[in-house]
Amino acid sequence: MLEAVRPTALEWARRRRAERDARRVEAAGARALTRLDHLGPAWHVVDWPRNDAPVVLDVEGRARDERAGFLAIGPSGIFAVTVADHGRARVMIAGDVVQINGKRPAYFAEARRDAKRASKALTAAVGMTVPVTPVLTFVGSGQISVYGLPKDCLVATHRELDRLLVAGGQKITPATAEKLSRVARHPSTWLNAPYRSAANYRWYEEGRTAADKKGSRR
């Protein structure tokens, strides 16, 4: 019986490597999160279920997710932050193309997809359009060369993440950001279930005065 359930040497090695890779991805996400501590209490970080993250197969055919991610919500808006760990490898960016160690992972396409999914879920929960900006953040010590920035997706190293998020100015009030963070933390938001208490939030258009819309009493 013991021999029947005992993993082979190859299975054991794959399991250890998967655990090591999971710790590496988690550590990369944590390094990016530390930069957001500088933003103050008006900003909120939400760990959201990225259940439809693409499955990546390594050379051994093992499935894993190579990225970490979270939502950052603050006065500048809502950002779906995707964290990619490139270690000591050089990263070359040319528009929508990312090249690392001769490979071209679809990081920008995946970041846009995550932001679109988050926007769709939050919009359904709130009852009005909630824009979510995709952000790709690189964690590592290798050189990053940029020959052209992508469209509709922000990109930065983890050391620049806090400055990148606040660069957009104030689009919503801290009170609205706090309310939206509560919506994002509610499990039903990601199950497309109604979330009535999320109503009456206001997103501000350019050129308008930023003021929350007061809820009507019943």
RATA-V712694 format. One record per backbone hydrogen bond with DSSP energy under -0.5 kcal/mol. NH is the residue of the N-H (numbers start at 1). CO is the residue of the C=O. Records with the same first field share a line. If there is no record, write none. Layout:
NH: CO ; CO
//
This chain:
5: 1
6: 2
12: 8
13: 9
14: 10
15: 11
16: 12
17: 13
18: 14
19: 15
20: 16
21: 17
22: 18
23: 19
24: 20
25: 21
26: 22
27: 23
28: 24
29: 25
30: 26
31: 27
32: 28
33: 29
34: 30
35: 31 ; 32
36: 32 ; 33
37: 33 ; 34
38: 35
39: 36
40: 37
43: 40
44: 73
46: 71
48: 46
50: 48
51: 49
53: 50
56: 64
58: 62
61: 58
64: 56
66: 64
68: 83
70: 81
71: 46
72: 79
73: 44 ; 71
74: 77
77: 74
78: 131
79: 72
80: 133
81: 70 ; 79
82: 80 ; 135
83: 68 ; 81
84: 82 ; 137
85: 66
86: 84 ; 139
87: 139
89: 86
91: 143
92: 99
93: 145
94: 97
95: 148
97: 94
99: 92
100: 103
101: 90
103: 100
107: 105
110: 106
111: 107
112: 108
113: 109
114: 110
115: 111
116: 112
117: 113
118: 114
119: 115
120: 116
121: 117
122: 118
123: 119
124: 120
125: 121
126: 122
127: 123
131: 129
133: 78
135: 80
136: 154
137: 82 ; 135
138: 156
139: 84
141: 87
142: 87
145: 91 ; 143
147: 93 ; 145
154: 134
156: 136
158: 138
160: 157
161: 157 ; 158
164: 160
165: 161
166: 162
167: 163 ; 164
168: 165
169: 166
171: 75 ; 169
172: 75
177: 173
178: 174
179: 175
180: 176
181: 177
182: 178
183: 179
184: 180
185: 181
186: 182 ; 183
189: 186
190: 186 ; 187
191: 188
192: 189
193: 188
198: 195
199: 196
204: 171
208: 205
211: 209
214: 212
//
